[in-house]
Amino acid sequence: MTKTDAPRKLIAENRRARFDYFLETFFEAGLALTGSEVKSLRNGRANIAESYAAVEGDEIMLVNADIPPYAQAGPHFNHEPRRHRKLLLKRKEIDKLIGAVQRDGRTIIPIKLFWNDRGLAKLEVALAKGKKEHDKREATAERDWQRAKARLMKDHG
């Protein structure tokens, strides 16, 4: 799924992403953060549930991710909680994502925010295609059927 399967400490996860989108290609991106944002993330406080990545010029920015202010930073050194944050990707990856968004109408959705094995904040993003209402109903029905089947196998297996 990602480039490395090293141990990672999860900070935040977008659990609705798999329900609302067909996730196609996954990328691991770095984030350009300020010091108070890193401190706030170290406290484990972040929300990426309503966020998405947008193309701004020849860069990709994380929009609407909520990293609350760090309490000990004070008013002068703190950050804006929902500011746009630059995603750090390789140029080939950026070009691939920009092309898919502009040509195919795909969306870039953040999946997980985590610390990698070197202690750097990373964001797993996916190239996604939106699900229609009937696709969501099918996914819910399939999930319910798998749960019922597992229950039957446990009881009668």
LOKERO-114530 format. One line per 8 residues: number of its first residue (from 1); their letters; for each residue x, y, z negated of N, C-alpha, C. Coordinates in Angstrom, 2 decimals, padded with zeros to 5 digits. Layout:
REM residues N
NUM	A	X Y Z X Y Z X Y Z ~ ...
This chain:
REM residues 157
1	MTKTDAPR	000.82 -001.18 000.00 000.00 000.00 000.00 000.87 001.25 000.00 ~ 001.77 001.37 -000.96 002.69 002.50 -000.96 004.08 002.01 -000.60 ~ 005.00 002.94 -000.45 006.35 002.55 -000.06 007.01 001.67 -001.11 ~ 006.83 002.01 -002.38 007.44 001.22 -003.45 006.35 000.77 -004.41 ~ 006.54 -000.41 -004.93 005.61 -000.91 -005.93 006.26 -000.91 -007.30 ~ 007.05 000.13 -007.58 007.74 000.28 -008.85 006.72 000.64 -009.93 ~ 007.10 000.45 -011.20 006.17 000.80 -012.28 005.86 002.30 -012.26 ~ 004.56 002.62 -012.37 004.12 004.01 -012.30 003.17 004.28 -013.45
9	KLIAENRR	003.29 005.47 -014.03 002.39 005.87 -015.10 001.31 006.77 -014.50 ~ 000.10 006.32 -014.53 -001.02 007.03 -013.92 -001.39 008.26 -014.74 ~ -001.58 009.38 -014.05 -002.02 010.62 -014.68 -003.51 010.82 -014.42 ~ -003.90 010.73 -013.14 -005.30 010.93 -012.76 -005.60 010.07 -011.54 ~ -006.85 009.70 -011.40 -007.27 008.85 -010.29 -008.59 009.37 -009.73 ~ -008.73 009.29 -008.42 -009.98 009.67 -007.75 -010.76 008.39 -007.48 ~ -011.64 008.02 -008.39 -012.34 006.74 -008.29 -013.45 006.75 -007.26 ~ -013.99 007.93 -006.95 -015.07 008.01 -005.96 -014.58 007.93 -004.53
17	ARFDYFLE	-013.28 008.04 -004.33 -012.73 008.07 -002.97 -013.07 006.80 -002.20 ~ -012.94 005.65 -002.82 -013.22 004.39 -002.13 -014.71 004.22 -001.84 ~ -015.54 004.88 -002.63 -016.98 004.79 -002.40 -017.43 005.74 -001.29 ~ -016.82 006.92 -001.22 -017.26 007.93 -000.27 -016.56 007.88 001.08 ~ -015.40 007.20 001.16 -014.59 007.23 002.39 -014.08 005.84 002.75 ~ -013.83 005.62 004.05 -013.07 004.49 004.53 -011.61 004.93 004.49 ~ -010.80 004.34 003.61 -009.40 004.74 003.47 -008.56 003.94 004.46 ~ -007.77 004.63 005.27 -007.05 003.97 006.35 -005.55 003.86 006.08
25	TFFEAGLA	-004.84 004.97 006.06 -003.39 004.96 005.91 -003.03 005.70 004.63 ~ -002.10 005.13 003.86 -001.71 005.71 002.59 -000.32 006.34 002.69 ~ -000.13 007.47 002.00 001.15 008.16 001.95 001.43 008.53 000.51 ~ 002.72 008.55 000.15 003.13 009.01 -001.16 003.80 010.37 -000.98 ~ 003.25 011.39 -001.61 003.74 012.75 -001.44 004.19 013.33 -002.77 ~ 005.20 014.17 -002.70 005.60 014.93 -003.87 004.74 016.18 -003.97 ~ 004.84 016.88 -005.07 004.07 018.10 -005.30 005.02 019.23 -005.69 ~ 004.81 020.41 -005.14 005.56 021.59 -005.56 004.83 022.19 -006.76
33	LTGSEVKS	005.38 022.00 -007.95 004.73 022.42 -009.20 005.58 023.44 -009.94 ~ 004.91 024.22 -010.79 005.63 025.12 -011.69 005.90 024.38 -013.00 ~ 006.70 025.00 -013.86 007.08 024.35 -015.12 005.90 024.07 -016.02 ~ 004.99 025.03 -016.13 003.84 024.82 -017.03 002.91 023.74 -016.48 ~ 002.86 023.58 -015.15 002.04 022.51 -014.57 002.63 021.14 -014.92 ~ 003.94 021.02 -014.87 004.59 019.76 -015.21 004.33 019.42 -016.68 ~ 004.46 020.42 -017.55 004.21 020.20 -018.98 002.77 019.76 -019.22 ~ 001.83 020.38 -018.51 000.43 020.01 -018.65 000.20 018.58 -018.16
41	LRNGRANI	000.86 018.21 -017.06 000.75 016.84 -016.55 001.36 015.84 -017.53 ~ 002.44 016.22 -018.19 003.06 015.33 -019.18 002.09 015.04 -020.33 ~ 001.20 015.99 -020.60 000.16 015.75 -021.60 -000.94 014.84 -021.07 ~ -000.88 014.51 -019.77 -001.87 013.61 -019.18 -003.17 014.29 -018.80 ~ -003.12 015.60 -018.56 -004.35 016.32 -018.27 -004.34 016.80 -016.83 ~ -005.20 016.21 -016.03 -005.37 016.64 -014.64 -006.65 016.03 -014.11 ~ -007.19 016.64 -013.05 -008.40 016.12 -012.42 -008.27 016.31 -010.91 ~ -008.30 015.20 -010.17 -008.21 015.27 -008.72 -009.48 014.75 -008.06
49	AESYAAVE	-010.54 014.58 -008.85 -011.77 013.97 -008.33 -012.43 014.82 -007.24 ~ -012.39 016.13 -007.34 -013.08 016.98 -006.37 -012.10 017.61 -005.38 ~ -010.86 017.13 -005.36 -009.85 017.78 -004.53 -009.70 017.10 -003.18 ~ -009.02 017.81 -002.28 -008.72 017.29 -000.95 -007.46 017.99 -000.47 ~ -006.89 017.49 000.60 -005.70 018.12 001.18 -006.11 018.80 002.48 ~ -005.63 020.01 002.68 -005.98 020.79 003.87 -004.72 021.21 004.60 ~ -004.86 021.38 005.91 -003.76 021.83 006.74 -003.75 023.36 006.74 ~ -002.62 023.95 006.34 -002.44 025.40 006.37 -001.17 025.68 007.14
57	GDEIMLVN	-001.31 026.07 008.40 -000.15 026.30 009.25 000.47 024.96 009.63 ~ 001.76 024.79 009.29 002.40 023.51 009.55 002.71 022.79 008.23 ~ 001.94 023.11 007.19 002.09 022.47 005.89 000.77 021.85 005.47 ~ 000.85 020.96 004.49 -000.36 020.36 003.93 -000.43 020.76 002.46 ~ -001.58 021.30 002.07 -001.76 021.82 000.72 -002.84 021.02 -000.01 ~ -002.62 020.81 -001.30 -003.61 020.19 -002.15 -004.54 021.29 -002.66 ~ -005.84 021.14 -002.37 -006.83 022.16 -002.69 -007.77 021.64 -003.76 ~ -008.08 022.49 -004.73 -009.10 022.24 -005.74 -008.71 021.17 -006.76
65	ADIPPYAQ	-007.43 020.86 -006.89 -006.98 019.95 -007.96 -006.87 020.77 -009.24 ~ -007.39 020.23 -010.32 -007.43 020.98 -011.57 -006.34 020.48 -012.51 ~ -005.35 021.33 -012.75 -004.33 021.07 -013.77 -004.52 022.18 -014.80 ~ -005.07 021.87 -015.97 -005.39 022.91 -016.94 -004.13 023.63 -017.44 ~ -004.28 024.86 -017.91 -003.12 025.61 -018.41 -002.47 024.91 -019.60 ~ -001.17 025.07 -019.71 -000.41 024.51 -020.83 -000.54 025.45 -022.02 ~ -001.01 024.94 -023.14 -001.36 025.79 -024.29 -000.15 026.54 -024.85 ~ 001.03 025.92 -024.88 002.19 026.54 -025.50 002.93 027.50 -024.56
73	AGPHFNHE	002.51 027.63 -023.31 003.25 028.45 -022.34 003.00 029.94 -022.53 ~ 001.89 030.34 -023.05 001.61 031.76 -023.19 001.01 032.32 -021.90 ~ 000.47 033.53 -021.96 -000.25 034.07 -020.80 000.66 034.46 -019.63 ~ 001.90 034.82 -019.87 002.77 035.29 -018.79 003.39 034.16 -017.98 ~ 003.57 033.01 -018.60 004.28 031.91 -017.94 003.36 030.79 -017.49 ~ 002.06 030.96 -017.70 001.13 029.90 -017.33 000.79 029.98 -015.84 ~ 000.04 029.01 -015.37 -000.31 028.89 -013.95 -001.81 028.99 -013.75 ~ -002.21 029.20 -012.52 -003.62 029.21 -012.13 -004.07 027.74 -012.05
81	PRRHRKLL	-005.13 027.33 -012.78 -005.50 025.91 -012.83 -005.86 025.28 -011.49 ~ -006.52 026.01 -010.60 -006.95 025.40 -009.32 -006.25 026.02 -008.11 ~ -005.00 026.41 -008.28 -004.27 027.01 -007.16 -003.94 025.95 -006.11 ~ -003.65 026.39 -004.89 -003.24 025.48 -003.81 -001.81 025.06 -004.08 ~ -001.55 023.75 -004.00 -000.22 023.22 -004.25 000.30 022.53 -002.99 ~ 001.53 022.82 -002.64 002.12 022.26 -001.43 002.46 020.78 -001.63 ~ 002.10 019.96 -000.64 002.48 018.55 -000.67 003.82 018.40 000.05 ~ 004.71 017.65 -000.56 006.05 017.46 -000.01 006.10 016.12 000.70
89	LKRKEIDK	006.09 016.17 002.02 006.12 014.98 002.86 007.20 015.15 003.91 ~ 007.56 014.05 004.57 008.50 014.14 005.69 007.78 014.74 006.89 ~ 008.54 015.39 007.76 007.96 016.09 008.91 007.15 015.15 009.79 ~ 007.62 013.91 010.01 006.87 012.95 010.83 005.52 012.63 010.20 ~ 005.50 012.49 008.87 004.26 012.20 008.17 003.31 013.39 008.26 ~ 003.85 014.59 008.10 003.03 015.80 008.21 002.41 015.89 009.60 ~ 003.22 015.67 010.63 002.71 015.75 012.00 001.65 014.70 012.26 ~ 001.84 013.50 011.71 000.85 012.43 011.88 -000.47 012.81 011.20
97	LIGAVQRD	-000.38 013.34 010.00 -001.60 013.75 009.27 -002.30 014.91 009.96 ~ -001.55 015.90 010.40 -002.15 017.06 011.08 -002.83 016.61 012.36 ~ -002.18 015.73 013.12 -002.78 015.23 014.35 -004.07 014.47 014.11 ~ -004.08 013.63 013.08 -005.29 012.85 012.78 -006.43 013.75 012.32 ~ -006.11 014.78 011.56 -007.16 015.69 011.07 -007.73 016.50 012.23 ~ -006.87 017.00 013.11 -007.35 017.86 014.19 -007.98 017.07 015.33 ~ -007.39 015.94 015.71 -007.90 015.16 016.84 -009.08 014.28 016.46 ~ -008.90 013.48 015.42 -009.87 012.44 015.09 -010.89 012.86 014.05
105	GRTIIPIK	-010.75 014.03 013.48 -011.71 014.49 012.47 -011.60 013.76 011.15 ~ -010.42 013.27 010.83 -010.20 012.58 009.56 -010.02 013.60 008.44 ~ -010.02 013.11 007.21 -009.82 013.93 006.03 -008.66 013.35 005.24 ~ -007.91 014.19 004.56 -006.82 013.73 003.71 -007.32 013.80 002.27 ~ -007.42 012.64 001.63 -008.01 012.53 000.30 -006.94 012.09 -000.70 ~ -006.79 012.79 -001.83 -005.88 012.30 -002.88 -006.50 011.11 -003.61 ~ -005.70 010.09 -003.83 -006.18 008.87 -004.48 -005.71 008.80 -005.93 ~ -004.39 008.92 -006.14 -003.83 008.81 -007.48 -002.75 009.86 -007.68
113	LFWNDRGL	-002.67 010.37 -008.89 -001.59 011.26 -009.32 -000.84 010.50 -010.40 ~ 000.49 010.33 -010.23 001.24 009.48 -011.14 002.68 009.95 -011.27 ~ 003.37 009.41 -012.28 004.81 009.61 -012.44 005.51 008.42 -011.81 ~ 006.51 008.65 -010.96 007.23 007.52 -010.38 008.32 007.06 -011.34 ~ 009.12 006.09 -010.93 010.13 005.53 -011.82 011.24 006.52 -012.17 ~ 011.42 007.58 -011.37 012.42 008.60 -011.65 011.84 009.76 -012.47 ~ 010.56 009.69 -012.84 009.94 010.73 -013.65 009.44 011.91 -012.86 ~ 009.24 011.74 -011.55 008.72 012.82 -010.71 007.22 012.64 -010.50
121	AKLEVALA	006.50 013.75 -010.47 005.06 013.69 -010.21 004.83 013.42 -008.73 ~ 004.09 012.38 -008.42 003.78 012.01 -007.04 002.28 011.91 -006.88 ~ 001.83 012.09 -005.64 000.42 012.01 -005.32 000.25 011.03 -004.18 ~ -000.59 010.02 -004.38 -000.90 009.09 -003.30 -002.10 009.66 -002.55 ~ -001.91 009.93 -001.27 -002.99 010.45 -000.44 -003.30 009.43 000.64 ~ -004.52 009.49 001.14 -004.94 008.56 002.19 -005.63 009.34 003.31 ~ -005.40 008.88 004.51 -006.13 009.37 005.67 -007.48 008.66 005.63 ~ -008.56 009.41 005.63 -009.87 008.81 005.38 -010.90 009.29 006.39
129	KGKKEHDK	-011.91 008.44 006.57 -013.05 008.75 007.41 -014.28 008.66 006.52 ~ -015.14 009.67 006.56 -016.30 009.70 005.69 -017.30 008.59 005.97 ~ -017.88 008.06 004.91 -018.91 007.04 005.04 -020.27 007.69 005.19 ~ -021.12 007.05 005.96 -022.51 007.48 006.07 -023.29 006.86 004.91 ~ -024.52 007.30 004.74 -025.33 006.82 003.62 -025.56 005.32 003.68 ~ -025.79 004.78 004.88 -026.04 003.33 004.98 -024.78 002.53 004.69 ~ -023.60 003.09 004.98 -022.35 002.40 004.64 -022.19 002.32 003.13 ~ -022.58 003.38 002.42 -022.48 003.38 000.97 -023.44 002.35 000.37
137	REATAERD	-024.65 002.25 000.97 -025.60 001.25 000.48 -025.07 -000.16 000.70 ~ -024.45 -000.41 001.86 -023.86 -001.73 002.13 -022.76 -002.04 001.13 ~ -021.92 -001.08 000.83 -020.83 -001.29 -000.12 -021.38 -001.60 -001.51 ~ -022.43 -000.90 -001.91 -023.04 -001.16 -003.22 -023.67 -002.54 -003.25 ~ -024.37 -002.92 -002.19 -024.99 -004.25 -002.13 -023.92 -005.34 -002.16 ~ -022.83 -005.15 -001.43 -021.75 -006.14 -001.41 -021.10 -006.28 -002.79 ~ -020.89 -005.14 -003.47 -020.30 -005.17 -004.80 -021.22 -005.89 -005.79 ~ -022.53 -005.61 -005.71 -023.50 -006.28 -006.59 -023.53 -007.77 -006.33
145	WQRAKARL	-023.47 -008.16 -005.04 -023.49 -009.57 -004.70 -022.24 -010.28 -005.22 ~ -021.08 -009.65 -005.10 -019.84 -010.25 -005.60 -019.91 -010.42 -007.12 ~ -020.48 -009.44 -007.80 -020.62 -009.53 -009.25 -021.58 -010.66 -009.64 ~ -022.71 -010.76 -008.93 -023.67 -011.83 -009.22 -023.07 -013.19 -008.91 ~ -022.33 -013.29 -007.82 -021.71 -014.57 -007.44 -020.69 -015.00 -008.49 ~ -019.90 -014.05 -008.99 -018.92 -014.37 -010.03 -019.61 -014.83 -011.30 ~ -020.74 -014.19 -011.62 -021.49 -014.58 -012.81 -022.05 -015.99 -012.66 ~ -022.58 -016.32 -011.48 -023.10 -017.66 -011.23 -022.00 -018.71 -011.29
153	MKDHG	-020.86 -018.41 -010.71 -019.74 -019.36 -010.74 -019.25 -019.58 -012.16 ~ -019.28 -018.53 -012.97 -018.85 -018.65 -014.37 -019.83 -019.51 -015.17 ~ -021.13 -019.31 -014.92 -022.16 -020.05 -015.66 -022.28 -021.50 -015.21 ~ -022.20 -021.74 -013.89 -022.47 -023.07 -013.35 -021.22 -023.74 -012.76 ~ -020.08 -023.08 -012.79 -018.88 -023.60 -012.15 -018.09 -024.46 -013.03
